[in-house]
Amino acid sequence: MFRFPSLNALRAFEVAARHESMKEAAAELNVTPGAVSRHVQYLESVLKVPLFERHNREVVLTPAGRAYMKQLNAAFGAIHEATEQVQRTEERRPLHIWSSITFTMRWLMPRLPSFQAAYPSLDVVFTTSLKPMNFAADRIDLAIRNHPMEGDGLTSHLIFETPLVPACSPGLVASGPPLATVADLAHHTLLRSSVRSDDWTKWLAAAGAAGLTPAHTIQFETSSLAYQAAVQGLGVVIAQRALIEDDLATGRLVVPLDFQLDGEACFFLTYRTDARRSHALDLFCDWIMSQTPPSQR
């Protein structure tokens, strides 16, 4: 009955045959010469063919051993090439990242040039959608979300927290109704996003104005549109401060009231823990964590 030799024995013989030395084979395989010798002896017992002639401390390949070595060299070479090819293919696959439109445009996009400069050979695909996300079906490697996802082979890490603040154009403060106290919001149009429709409610309650009724409200599909409406002077938006820092720095927006609500705006990295971590994923995770000071995490 045919017996297929163990791969460990085949590998031990191939290395020993290449060196014609048990000692050198042991050094390459990081085992003892005795272990290599036992593998070779086992292989000879399975094949029922001597592979080496043994002379004191030297070994010399038999004709059968030399022929077998050539075939094994080709076989292990093919395995090595196939493995490298699979790894190269996986490394070439773009890193697929899902994140919200607002986070991508207002926080991530301004910082991406530094990532590209650091890792110019990495390809990245970004998906921004309001539809429910499916890691497996959409082949997503990494998601950036406002809420952590745990279980089902997923793990999440906090990137940073940022407070909720009211913001508006400086022109609205200068020429609109007064906006010096929370109560003054009753005379303004409040801008909100449908994906974060409770932010104004939470902020007003925390500011002691739970019953406040604004003059008008305008709701947009995304926070990005609500922020842009505020820049255009359409009203006062409730904003995740980290996402409007550029507008504050350039004066397109101002924060007219001092009160801010902490703990209601967070961003998390989420990835599959039951899948092989790619080098590109590790690099991106390390990079994005480096973009926020530890005090915000």
N, C-alpha and C positions, 0 to 999 in steps of 0.2 A: 504493500500500500504506500502511495506517495506521501511523503512528509515534507511540508514546506518549512525550510529552516527559519529561525527567528531573525528578524531584521537586525537585532543587536549583534548576532553572530556574523551575519553577512557584512555588516559595517566594520566589525573588528577585523575580519579577514581582509577586506578590501584595503584597509589602512595598513595592516601588517604586510600585505603583499606589495603594496606600493613602496614601502620602506625596506622590505625584506628584513624586518627587525621588529621583534615583539616590544623591545624597550622604547623604540621611537614611536611605535604605534600607541603605546600606553601614554606617552607624553602628549601626543596629539589628541587622544580621546579623554585625557585626564582621568585615567584609571591605572591600576597596577599592571605590570607585565604578566603576572599570574592570571589576571582576569582576561586579558587578551588571549593568552595561551589556552585557557579553558574554553573560550568561545570558539577558537579555531579547532580544538579537539572535538568539541560538540558537533561542529559543522562537518568535519571529516567523518564522524560516526553516522551522521544523517546521510551524507552523500556516499559513504562506503568507498571513498577514494582519498588517498593521501594527497594533501595540497602542499605540504612542505617536506623537504628532507632536513632532518635535524642533525647538526654536527656540533657537538659540545655546546657552545653558547651562540652558534650561528644557525640561521635557518635559510634554506634555499628553496625557491619555488620548484615544484615538480612541473613537468609539461602540462599536466591537467590543471594544476594550480595557476600557472601563467595564463592559460586560455580562459579559465574562470575569472581571473582578475580583470582581464580586458573587457569581458562582458559586464561584470559588475561596475567597472569604471564608467562604462557607457550608461548603465541603468541609473546609477547614482547621479551622474551628470545630468541626465534627463529630468530626474526628480528635482535637482537643484534649480535647473532652468525653469521648470514649470512653477516652482514655488516663487521664484523671483518675478516671473511674469504676472502671477496673481497679485503679488504685492505691488508691482508697478501699476497694474490696472486699478487697484484700490486707491493708491496714492494719487492717481490722476483724476479720480472722481471728485467733482467739485464738492466743497463743504456746503451743505444745504441748511440755511438758517431761516427760521420763521420769526417774525416780530411784527408788532403793530405798525401801522402806517405812521402814526404820530411819533413813536419812539425812534423809528428808523430815520425819519426825515429830520427830527429836531435834536436828537441826542447822538445817534449813531453815525449818521452821514457826515457831520462835521469832523468826526474823529477817525473815520475810515482811512483818510490819506496816510495817517501814521502807521496803520496796520499794513496797508499796501506797500509802504516804503520798507517796513521791516521784513515782510514776507512776499516779495513780488512774484514768486513762482506759484503761490497758492491761488486756486480758483474758488470763488465763492458764488453761490446762488442765493439771493434773498427772496423770500416770499412774504408779502404783506397782504393779509386778507381779513375780512370780518367774519368769514365762515369758520365753523368749528374746525379745529386742527386735529389731524390724525397722523401720529408719528409714523406708523408702519405703512399706511396706504400712500402717504405723500413722501416717503423716504426722507423724512426730516432728521437731521443730525442734532440740531440744537434749536431750542425755542427760547425767546425772551418774552416773558409775560409779567403781568401785574400780580399774578397769584402763583404760588408754588404748585407743582404737580408731583404727588408722591404715589407710590404703589404702581402695580402693573409694569414693573421693570423700569420705572422712571425715578429720577432723583433731581432735586432742585437746590440751588445755592443763591442766596441773596446777593445781588449786585450792589444796590444802594437803596436807601430810603430818601424821600424828598417830601417836604410839606405841601399842603394845599394852600394856595393864596389867591385872593382876588387880584385881577390885573386888568388894565385898560390902557388906552392910548393917552399920552400926555395931553393931547388936544381935548379929550373928553373932560379931563380934570380942569383944564383951563377955561373951557367955554360951556360945559354942561352944567346940570344941577350940582349943588354942593356934594362933595364926597369926602367928608372929613370923619364921619362916624359910620358904624355899621347900620344904624337906622337910616342913613341917607340912601342906602341901596334901594329903599322903597320907591325912590323917584327915578330909578334907572332901569334900563333893559338888561336882564341877566342872560348871559350866553352860556349854553351847556352842550355837552356831547351825549348822544343817545347811548354810547357804550359806557359812559360814566355819569349816568343821569342822576345819581344820588349825591354827587359831590357837593352841590350847593346846599342841599338839605342838611348834610352832615356838618358842613362848615358853619352855616347859620345857627344850627342848634348848639354847637360848641361855642360860638361867639355870643350866645345869650339872646338870639333873635329868631327862635324857632318859628314864631308865627308871622314873620315878615312876608308881606306880599309885594313883589316888585311891580313896577309900572307895566312892564312887558317882559316876555321871555322869548328867546329864539333858540331852537334846538337844532343841532347839526349831527350828521351821521358819525363824524369823527372829531376828536379833540383838535386835530390839526386845523380843520375848518373853523372851529370855534375860536381858536387862537388867532387865526388870520382875520376873522371878523372883528376881534377886539383891536387888532392893529389898525383896521380900517375905521375904527371909531364907532362901531355899531352898538357897543355896550360894554358891560363888565363881565369878564369870563372868570370862571373858577379854574385855576391852572395847577398842574404839577410843576412846581417851581423849577426843577432841574431841566424841564423841557422848554422853558422860556428864557433861560439865562442869556442866550445870545440877544434876544429882543430887549431884555433889561439892560444889557451892556451897551447896546447901540441906541437906546432911548426910544425904540419903537413901542415899548410897553413900560408901564410903571406899576408898582404895587402901592395903591393909594391908602390902604389900611394896614395897621401894624399886626393885627391878629393873624396867626397862621395855625393850621391844624396839622399836627404830626401824626404819623402812624397810619395814614390812609392811602399813601401812595408809595408802593414798593415795586422793584423790578427784580425778577429772578431768572437765572439761567436754568434751563431744564434739558436733560438729555437722557438717553436710554442707558441704563446700567447693565442690561442683559445683552448688549451688543458690544462688539470689539471697538474700543476707543481708538480713533484714528489720530495720527500725529497732528493733522491739521486742526482737529477739534481741540486737542490739548493746547495748541498754540493760540487759538482764538479765545479759549476760556481764560488762559493766563493773561492775554493782552487786554481783554475787556475788564477783567478785575483790576488791572493796573491803571485803568482810566479813572477810577474813583478813589478818593482818599479813604483810609480805614475808618475815619470818624463817621462816614455816611453809611457804613455797612451794618 
